[in-house]
Amino acid sequence: MQSNQELEGFRVELRDWLEANCPAEMRGGEASESSICWGGKNFEFASDAQRDWMERAASKGYTVPTWPVEYGGAGLNRAQEKIFKEEMDRIGARSPLDSFGIWMLGPALLHFGSHEQKLHYLPPIARGEIRWCQGYSEPGAGSDLASVQTKGEDKGDHWLVNGQKIWTSYADKADWIFALIRTDREAPKHKGISFLLINMEDAGVETRPIKLISGASVFCETFFTDVKVPKHQIVGTENRGWDVAKYLLTHEREMISGGGQGLSGGRALGAVLNESLGEGQEMETTLRADAMRCEVDALATGLTLERYKDQAEAGTGAGDASAMLKYMGTELNKQRHELLMAAGGSDALEWDGPLGNRPADWLRTKANSIEGGTSEVMLSIVSRRVLGLGA
């Protein structure tokens, strides 16, 4: 365990590094999906500053600060991670890189993957070179995820995969997909699933974007037709992919729980809302009260998330309580966008108007209550498995 003096030395060193390496353009500002750096082979950087920030952070392991150094991280312990977050928030630094590889696949590989798989897949994720998408939901398997029917036939040195996934976020922009594939059709539905890694450029993989009410096409249909997947691209044990899937879902829900906290770029929500008002205008009393309530709820949720991270360090994670975190993050993100729309008035109704594309961002939040598990399912998990209510 590090002494307070050692931790303070780390803080000073980190603060100096951030001041020297985080571009001014990557500090503050209202965060949105369009400002996220996703990485990947085909990602188009919004600016040179965004590219520089990602590359500089990756070179220090700061895109995945808690991952081991040999896998592309900085190897920070829990105390150092807290300091890292505090110093990033202090200057309003944007995340240098966000991805499903970091949020979901990475933790699963660190827990279930072989050493060779970790060395092969994790460093490119940390450097922003490979972008992943998630192949879970199917037309007949959403909330009942274990009912997936996309099948993988054993062909000796590979599986032959056929089937369809749906609501695959950013599948048309991803380089690889981690997918739940049924490799034993005779086994009980939770027992015959394997967790496979598939190259999106392989023959037989096709994506079709689904246009949303926001006008964007974040979600896709993904089709597999006689796709050959080498046997070494399985994570964990054959037919025990449900174990990996459950573990990954916990991290996905924790990731979504943070969605209501990062919208204002490290600044108070009230300050962001004030910028939406015209010159000389004051925020309405009811809007100010709603903003304060949302900000307090966000702080409480953030502290709860930090507490679960501390428990994970001690060997116990969020578990089923991740459903509670996911639900709160969903509601907070929706509330913040509602407040931004209300503060902007008629200007906020314009697509690509003076306040950016707020209508699209607001409409996009409606999917938060579905993705990663519907809010109804999350509340059911909380009531039964966290609070112990019902049979």
Kinemage of the C-alpha trace (Angstrom):
@kinemage 1
@onewidth
@group {chain A} dominant
@subgroup {mainchain}
@vectorlist {calphas} color= white
{ca met a 1} P 0.000 0.000 0.000
{ca gln a 2} L 1.377 3.404 -0.960
{ca ser a 3} L 1.943 6.139 1.583
{ca asn a 4} L 0.165 9.491 1.354
{ca gln a 5} L 3.468 11.056 0.347
{ca glu a 6} L 3.881 8.615 -2.536
{ca leu a 7} L 0.317 9.208 -3.708
{ca glu a 8} L 0.805 12.968 -3.534
{ca gly a 9} L 3.954 12.573 -5.614
{ca phe a 10} L 1.935 10.638 -8.199
{ca arg a 11} L -0.680 13.413 -8.231
{ca val a 12} L 1.937 16.102 -8.872
{ca glu a 13} L 3.550 14.062 -11.652
{ca leu a 14} L 0.170 13.332 -13.251
{ca arg a 15} L -0.933 16.964 -12.997
{ca asp a 16} L 2.232 18.124 -14.753
{ca trp a 17} L 1.792 15.503 -17.466
{ca leu a 18} L -1.839 16.480 -18.078
{ca glu a 19} L -0.974 20.163 -18.296
{ca ala a 20} L 1.714 19.400 -20.859
{ca asn a 21} L -0.161 16.812 -22.932
{ca cys a 22} L -3.931 17.425 -22.834
{ca pro a 23} L -4.712 19.941 -25.627
{ca ala a 24} L -6.836 22.938 -24.692
{ca glu a 25} L -9.437 21.814 -27.250
{ca met a 26} L -9.864 18.563 -25.307
{ca arg a 27} L -10.823 20.326 -22.087
{ca gly a 28} L -14.338 21.316 -21.079
{ca gly a 29} L -17.190 21.755 -23.493
{ca glu a 30} L -20.525 20.016 -23.659
{ca ala a 31} L -19.983 16.312 -24.290
{ca ser a 32} L -22.026 14.432 -26.888
{ca glu a 33} L -21.795 11.262 -28.944
{ca ser a 34} L -20.255 13.238 -31.787
{ca ser a 35} L -17.356 14.319 -29.551
{ca ile a 36} L -16.400 10.772 -28.508
{ca cys a 37} L -13.133 9.318 -29.762
{ca trp a 38} L -14.002 5.704 -30.639
{ca gly a 39} L -10.767 4.673 -32.341
{ca gly a 40} L -10.569 1.845 -34.866
{ca lys a 41} L -9.130 1.355 -38.333
{ca asn a 42} L -11.668 3.618 -40.036
{ca phe a 43} L -12.311 6.224 -37.327
{ca glu a 44} L -12.206 9.818 -38.538
{ca phe a 45} L -10.800 12.161 -35.908
{ca ala a 46} L -12.744 15.365 -35.383
{ca ser a 47} L -9.492 17.323 -35.060
{ca asp a 48} L -5.724 16.992 -34.784
{ca ala a 49} L -6.114 17.720 -31.085
{ca gln a 50} L -8.381 14.710 -30.635
{ca arg a 51} L -5.849 12.463 -32.390
{ca asp a 52} L -2.929 13.896 -30.393
{ca trp a 53} L -4.761 13.450 -27.083
{ca met a 54} L -5.568 9.805 -27.810
{ca glu a 55} L -2.042 8.975 -28.960
{ca arg a 56} L -0.365 10.753 -26.048
{ca ala a 57} L -2.648 9.104 -23.502
{ca ala a 58} L -2.180 5.683 -25.105
{ca ser a 59} L 1.598 6.029 -24.953
{ca lys a 60} L 1.323 6.397 -21.148
{ca gly a 61} L -1.317 3.707 -20.753
{ca tyr a 62} L -3.860 6.335 -19.734
{ca thr a 63} L -6.572 5.204 -22.160
{ca val a 64} L -6.938 2.151 -19.868
{ca pro a 65} L -5.200 3.352 -16.689
{ca thr a 66} L -5.980 0.330 -14.503
{ca trp a 67} L -5.022 -2.369 -17.011
{ca pro a 68} L -1.646 -4.075 -16.508
{ca val a 69} L 1.256 -2.388 -18.311
{ca glu a 70} L 1.991 -5.485 -20.416
{ca tyr a 71} L -1.512 -5.251 -21.901
{ca gly a 72} L -1.326 -1.541 -22.756
{ca gly a 73} L -2.425 0.019 -19.481
{ca ala a 74} L -0.718 2.156 -16.846
{ca gly a 75} L -1.114 -0.404 -14.061
{ca leu a 76} L -2.673 2.087 -11.657
{ca asn a 77} L -3.961 0.783 -8.344
{ca arg a 78} L -7.317 1.857 -6.921
{ca ala a 79} L -5.930 4.838 -5.007
{ca gln a 80} L -4.073 6.063 -8.088
{ca glu a 81} L -7.179 5.558 -10.228
{ca lys a 82} L -9.125 7.902 -7.948
{ca ile a 83} L -6.396 10.529 -8.253
{ca phe a 84} L -6.385 10.072 -12.035
{ca lys a 85} L -10.132 10.725 -12.185
{ca glu a 86} L -9.865 13.752 -9.889
{ca glu a 87} L -7.090 15.330 -11.969
{ca met a 88} L -8.914 14.657 -15.236
{ca asp a 89} L -12.049 16.270 -13.784
{ca arg a 90} L -10.046 19.206 -12.416
{ca ile a 91} L -9.131 20.395 -15.918
{ca gly a 92} L -12.312 19.104 -17.572
{ca ala a 93} L -10.299 16.677 -19.721
{ca arg a 94} L -12.346 14.587 -22.129
{ca ser a 95} L -11.808 10.860 -22.217
{ca pro a 96} L -8.993 10.244 -24.727
{ca leu a 97} L -10.601 7.019 -25.970
{ca asp a 98} L -13.930 5.250 -25.443
{ca ser a 99} L -14.881 1.870 -26.819
{ca phe a 100} L -16.751 -1.339 -26.179
{ca gly a 101} L -13.325 -2.944 -26.168
{ca ile a 102} L -12.376 -0.872 -23.121
{ca trp a 103} L -15.713 -0.961 -21.320
{ca met a 104} L -16.795 -4.546 -21.937
{ca leu a 105} L -14.516 -6.921 -23.828
{ca gly a 106} L -11.356 -5.817 -22.032
{ca pro a 107} L -12.597 -6.704 -18.520
{ca ala a 108} L -13.945 -10.031 -19.837
{ca leu a 109} L -10.610 -10.900 -21.462
{ca leu a 110} L -8.695 -9.909 -18.347
{ca his a 111} L -10.892 -12.303 -16.352
{ca phe a 112} L -11.477 -15.201 -18.778
{ca gly a 113} L -8.916 -14.846 -21.577
{ca ser a 114} L -5.660 -16.747 -21.942
{ca his a 115} L -2.362 -14.899 -21.602
{ca glu a 116} L -1.888 -15.183 -25.377
{ca gln a 117} L -5.338 -13.693 -26.031
{ca lys a 118} L -4.653 -10.804 -23.671
{ca leu a 119} L -1.353 -10.020 -25.386
{ca his a 120} L -2.954 -10.265 -28.828
{ca tyr a 121} L -6.204 -8.347 -28.327
{ca leu a 122} L -5.766 -5.896 -25.433
{ca pro a 123} L -2.861 -3.618 -26.560
{ca pro a 124} L -4.572 -2.733 -29.897
{ca ile a 125} L -7.706 -1.816 -27.916
{ca ala a 126} L -5.653 0.385 -25.582
{ca arg a 127} L -3.997 2.128 -28.551
{ca gly a 128} L -7.319 2.754 -30.294
{ca glu a 129} L -6.348 0.630 -33.288
{ca ile a 130} L -9.225 -1.868 -33.190
{ca arg a 131} L -12.890 -1.062 -32.581
{ca trp a 132} L -15.233 -3.733 -31.240
{ca cys a 133} L -18.992 -4.178 -31.289
{ca gln a 134} L -21.246 -6.467 -29.267
{ca gly a 135} L -23.177 -9.350 -30.842
{ca tyr a 136} L -25.725 -10.274 -28.187
{ca ser a 137} L -29.367 -9.498 -29.052
{ca glu a 138} L -31.267 -11.335 -31.788
{ca pro a 139} L -34.772 -10.912 -33.205
{ca gly a 140} L -35.961 -13.652 -30.822
{ca ala a 141} L -33.527 -13.057 -27.958
{ca gly a 142} L -33.547 -9.662 -26.292
{ca ser a 143} L -34.386 -9.593 -22.608
{ca asp a 144} L -34.317 -13.412 -22.742
{ca leu a 145} L -30.753 -13.303 -24.001
{ca ala a 146} L -29.987 -16.967 -23.352
{ca ser a 147} L -32.401 -17.866 -26.174
{ca val a 148} L -29.854 -16.882 -28.848
{ca gln a 149} L -30.066 -19.087 -31.933
{ca thr a 150} L -27.119 -17.943 -34.062
{ca lys a 151} L -25.329 -21.261 -34.395
{ca gly a 152} L -21.754 -22.397 -34.678
{ca glu a 153} L -21.145 -25.827 -36.199
{ca asp a 154} L -17.945 -27.621 -35.157
{ca lys a 155} L -15.810 -28.191 -38.264
{ca gly a 156} L -12.677 -29.423 -36.545
{ca asp a 157} L -10.322 -26.445 -36.597
{ca his a 158} L -13.093 -23.839 -36.834
{ca trp a 159} L -16.776 -23.124 -36.252
{ca leu a 160} L -19.100 -22.389 -39.152
{ca val a 161} L -21.342 -19.572 -37.933
{ca asn a 162} L -24.799 -18.792 -39.328
{ca gly a 163} L -27.485 -16.500 -37.956
{ca gln a 164} L -28.466 -12.914 -37.220
{ca lys a 165} L -27.857 -10.329 -34.512
{ca ile a 166} L -29.836 -7.118 -34.107
{ca trp a 167} L -29.378 -3.766 -32.357
{ca thr a 168} L -25.631 -4.217 -32.825
{ca ser a 169} L -24.317 -0.770 -31.909
{ca tyr a 170} L -21.854 0.646 -34.456
{ca ala a 171} L -21.460 -2.712 -36.205
{ca asp a 172} L -20.959 -0.921 -39.528
{ca lys a 173} L -17.962 0.919 -38.064
{ca ala a 174} L -16.440 -1.895 -36.013
{ca asp a 175} L -13.418 -3.986 -36.920
{ca trp a 176} L -14.304 -7.003 -34.749
{ca ile a 177} L -17.345 -8.342 -32.891
{ca phe a 178} L -17.611 -10.400 -29.697
{ca ala a 179} L -20.669 -12.595 -30.023
{ca leu a 180} L -22.757 -15.196 -28.232
{ca ile a 181} L -23.002 -18.239 -30.493
{ca arg a 182} L -24.954 -21.442 -29.807
{ca thr a 183} L -22.437 -24.256 -30.219
{ca asp a 184} L -24.536 -27.045 -28.644
{ca arg a 185} L -28.168 -27.073 -29.718
{ca glu a 186} L -29.006 -30.066 -27.510
{ca ala a 187} L -27.856 -28.531 -24.223
{ca pro a 188} L -30.068 -26.383 -21.934
{ca lys a 189} L -30.173 -22.843 -23.298
{ca his a 190} L -27.739 -21.384 -20.753
{ca lys a 191} L -25.239 -24.228 -21.240
{ca gly a 192} L -24.798 -24.477 -25.002
{ca ile a 193} L -23.462 -20.972 -25.730
{ca ser a 194} L -19.872 -20.020 -26.582
{ca phe a 195} L -18.270 -16.564 -26.550
{ca leu a 196} L -16.541 -16.053 -29.920
{ca leu a 197} L -14.423 -13.255 -31.389
{ca ile a 198} L -15.132 -12.612 -35.080
{ca asn a 199} L -13.399 -10.377 -37.612
{ca met a 200} L -15.981 -8.136 -39.288
{ca glu a 201} L -13.995 -8.350 -42.533
{ca asp a 202} L -14.404 -12.135 -42.730
{ca ala a 203} L -16.346 -13.491 -45.684
{ca gly a 204} L -20.029 -13.903 -44.866
{ca val a 205} L -20.340 -11.031 -42.355
{ca glu a 206} L -22.827 -8.331 -43.389
{ca thr a 207} L -24.257 -5.291 -41.574
{ca arg a 208} L -27.330 -3.189 -42.305
{ca pro a 209} L -27.811 0.086 -40.381
{ca ile a 210} L -31.180 0.701 -38.702
{ca lys a 211} L -32.247 4.346 -38.980
{ca leu a 212} L -33.451 5.746 -35.669
{ca ile a 213} L -35.894 8.503 -34.774
{ca ser a 214} L -32.876 10.747 -34.147
{ca gly a 215} L -31.921 10.434 -37.813
{ca ala a 216} L -28.770 8.486 -36.951
{ca ser a 217} L -28.007 4.831 -37.603
{ca val a 218} L -26.210 3.812 -34.437
{ca phe a 219} L -27.753 0.325 -34.403
{ca cys a 220} L -27.395 -2.344 -37.069
{ca glu a 221} L -28.565 -5.764 -38.101
{ca thr a 222} L -25.621 -8.139 -38.401
{ca phe a 223} L -25.786 -11.302 -40.513
{ca phe a 224} L -23.462 -14.316 -40.498
{ca thr a 225} L -23.539 -16.632 -43.492
{ca asp a 226} L -21.099 -19.578 -43.354
{ca val a 227} L -18.538 -17.503 -41.451
{ca lys a 228} L -15.444 -19.499 -40.504
{ca val a 229} L -14.255 -18.714 -36.961
{ca pro a 230} L -10.937 -20.329 -35.891
{ca lys a 231} L -11.107 -22.353 -32.675
{ca his a 232} L -8.557 -20.130 -30.926
{ca gln a 233} L -11.012 -17.213 -31.120
{ca ile a 234} L -13.131 -18.518 -28.253
{ca val a 235} L -12.967 -16.818 -24.851
{ca gly a 236} L -13.353 -19.137 -21.892
{ca thr a 237} L -14.643 -22.687 -22.196
{ca glu a 238} L -16.696 -24.081 -25.085
{ca asn a 239} L -20.420 -24.058 -24.255
{ca arg a 240} L -19.746 -21.957 -21.129
{ca gly a 241} L -20.009 -18.596 -22.845
{ca trp a 242} L -22.910 -17.601 -20.622
{ca asp a 243} L -20.417 -17.184 -17.762
{ca val a 244} L -18.472 -14.670 -19.856
{ca ala a 245} L -21.688 -12.995 -21.029
{ca lys a 246} L -22.960 -12.391 -17.478
{ca tyr a 247} L -19.629 -10.990 -16.341
{ca leu a 248} L -19.485 -8.674 -19.352
{ca leu a 249} L -23.071 -7.477 -18.816
{ca thr a 250} L -22.126 -6.323 -15.318
{ca his a 251} L -19.404 -4.106 -16.796
{ca glu a 252} L -21.716 -2.892 -19.568
{ca arg a 253} L -24.271 -1.771 -17.004
{ca glu a 254} L -21.609 -0.049 -14.923
{ca met a 255} L -20.453 1.719 -18.098
{ca ile a 256} L -23.993 2.897 -18.898
{ca ser a 257} L -24.384 4.059 -15.286
{ca gly a 258} L -21.694 6.654 -15.970
{ca gly a 259} L -23.611 8.082 -18.921
{ca gly a 260} L -25.485 10.564 -16.750
{ca gln a 261} L -22.314 11.988 -15.261
{ca gly a 262} L -20.072 12.851 -18.184
{ca leu a 263} L -22.411 15.025 -20.236
{ca ser a 264} L -21.249 18.383 -18.910
{ca gly a 265} L -17.542 17.901 -19.510
{ca gly a 266} L -16.563 17.937 -15.836
{ca arg a 267} L -18.415 21.197 -15.138
{ca ala a 268} L -21.500 21.835 -13.027
{ca leu a 269} L -24.725 21.222 -14.927
{ca gly a 270} L -25.963 24.706 -13.981
{ca ala a 271} L -22.995 26.300 -15.735
{ca val a 272} L -23.707 24.318 -18.900
{ca leu a 273} L -27.377 25.281 -18.806
{ca asn a 274} L -26.552 28.968 -18.292
{ca glu a 275} L -24.578 28.932 -21.544
{ca ser a 276} L -27.784 27.955 -23.343
{ca leu a 277} L -29.560 31.121 -22.202
{ca gly a 278} L -29.565 34.328 -24.154
{ca glu a 279} L -27.584 37.365 -23.003
{ca gly a 280} L -29.144 38.907 -19.894
{ca gln a 281} L -31.489 35.970 -19.322
{ca glu a 282} L -31.705 34.214 -15.994
{ca met a 283} L -32.545 30.585 -15.443
{ca glu a 284} L -36.123 29.943 -14.341
{ca thr a 285} L -36.550 28.899 -10.711
{ca thr a 286} L -38.078 25.526 -11.574
{ca leu a 287} L -35.346 24.769 -14.110
{ca arg a 288} L -32.661 25.729 -11.591
{ca ala a 289} L -34.234 23.449 -8.986
{ca asp a 290} L -34.452 20.552 -11.444
{ca ala a 291} L -30.804 21.078 -12.417
{ca met a 292} L -29.693 21.059 -8.776
{ca arg a 293} L -31.695 17.909 -8.095
{ca cys a 294} L -30.190 16.178 -11.130
{ca glu a 295} L -26.683 17.258 -10.125
{ca val a 296} L -27.120 15.911 -6.575
{ca asp a 297} L -28.474 12.622 -7.935
{ca ala a 298} L -25.485 12.380 -10.284
{ca leu a 299} L -23.056 12.951 -7.433
{ca ala a 300} L -24.807 10.302 -5.326
{ca thr a 301} L -24.726 7.819 -8.195
{ca gly a 302} L -21.068 8.592 -8.822
{ca leu a 303} L -20.196 7.991 -5.180
{ca thr a 304} L -22.150 4.727 -5.225
{ca leu a 305} L -20.244 3.600 -8.308
{ca glu a 306} L -16.942 4.472 -6.597
{ca arg a 307} L -17.989 2.444 -3.564
{ca tyr a 308} L -18.634 -0.611 -5.721
{ca lys a 309} L -15.236 -0.131 -7.375
{ca asp a 310} L -13.654 -0.156 -3.916
{ca gln a 311} L -15.509 -3.383 -3.180
{ca ala a 312} L -14.254 -4.865 -6.439
{ca glu a 313} L -10.702 -4.074 -5.338
{ca ala a 314} L -11.433 -6.046 -2.180
{ca gly a 315} L -12.721 -9.005 -4.198
{ca thr a 316} L -16.445 -8.253 -4.412
{ca gly a 317} L -17.911 -6.280 -7.293
{ca ala a 318} L -21.266 -4.713 -8.055
{ca gly a 319} L -22.857 -8.012 -9.120
{ca asp a 320} L -26.613 -7.710 -9.412
{ca ala a 321} L -26.425 -4.165 -8.034
{ca ser a 322} L -25.061 -3.166 -11.455
{ca ala a 323} L -28.717 -3.233 -12.538
{ca met a 324} L -29.410 -0.435 -10.070
{ca leu a 325} L -26.453 1.571 -11.355
{ca lys a 326} L -27.528 1.045 -14.953
{ca tyr a 327} L -31.080 2.202 -14.210
{ca met a 328} L -29.880 5.345 -12.421
{ca gly a 329} L -27.401 6.181 -15.179
{ca thr a 330} L -30.152 5.814 -17.765
{ca glu a 331} L -32.521 8.135 -15.910
{ca leu a 332} L -29.817 10.717 -15.223
{ca asn a 333} L -28.739 10.868 -18.854
{ca lys a 334} L -32.332 11.344 -19.981
{ca gln a 335} L -32.913 14.036 -17.341
{ca arg a 336} L -29.805 15.983 -18.317
{ca his a 337} L -30.807 16.058 -21.976
{ca glu a 338} L -34.344 17.102 -21.043
{ca leu a 339} L -32.863 20.000 -19.052
{ca leu a 340} L -30.547 21.003 -21.893
{ca met a 341} L -33.506 21.065 -24.274
{ca ala a 342} L -35.588 23.112 -21.811
{ca ala a 343} L -32.805 25.648 -21.199
{ca gly a 344} L -32.136 26.100 -24.907
{ca gly a 345} L -35.710 27.025 -25.747
{ca ser a 346} L -36.507 27.279 -29.444
{ca asp a 347} L -32.791 27.280 -30.340
{ca ala a 348} L -32.498 23.766 -28.922
{ca leu a 349} L -35.131 22.523 -31.367
{ca glu a 350} L -32.949 23.255 -34.390
{ca trp a 351} L -30.996 20.427 -35.997
{ca asp a 352} L -27.371 21.556 -36.272
{ca gly a 353} L -28.434 24.892 -34.815
{ca pro a 354} L -26.524 27.373 -32.603
{ca leu a 355} L -26.517 24.841 -29.754
{ca gly a 356} L -25.393 21.908 -31.875
{ca asn a 357} L -27.548 18.910 -32.675
{ca arg a 358} L -29.398 18.740 -29.362
{ca pro a 359} L -32.627 17.201 -30.724
{ca ala a 360} L -30.704 14.188 -32.062
{ca asp a 361} L -28.774 13.761 -28.798
{ca trp a 362} L -32.012 14.044 -26.801
{ca leu a 363} L -33.828 11.510 -28.967
{ca arg a 364} L -30.834 9.151 -28.751
{ca thr a 365} L -31.228 8.936 -24.956
{ca lys a 366} L -34.574 7.164 -25.392
{ca ala a 367} L -32.624 4.031 -26.327
{ca asn a 368} L -30.758 4.130 -22.998
{ca ser a 369} L -33.738 2.524 -21.277
{ca ile a 370} L -33.526 -0.450 -23.687
{ca glu a 371} L -29.837 -1.124 -24.402
{ca gly a 372} L -27.875 -3.134 -21.866
{ca gly a 373} L -31.123 -4.478 -20.431
{ca thr a 374} L -34.480 -2.675 -20.336
{ca ser a 375} L -35.307 -0.500 -17.347
{ca glu a 376} L -38.164 -2.858 -16.486
{ca val a 377} L -35.773 -5.820 -16.346
{ca met a 378} L -33.272 -3.784 -14.301
{ca leu a 379} L -35.947 -2.890 -11.738
{ca ser a 380} L -37.019 -6.533 -11.581
{ca ile a 381} L -33.419 -7.596 -10.862
{ca val a 382} L -33.102 -4.951 -8.147
{ca ser a 383} L -36.360 -5.970 -6.495
{ca arg a 384} L -35.659 -9.717 -6.508
{ca arg a 385} L -31.888 -10.067 -6.220
{ca val a 386} L -30.836 -6.891 -4.402
{ca leu a 387} L -33.802 -6.142 -2.147
{ca gly a 388} L -34.983 -9.758 -1.853
{ca leu a 389} L -38.616 -8.953 -2.620
{ca gly a 390} L -41.075 -11.510 -3.977
{ca ala a 391} L -40.615 -15.255 -4.348
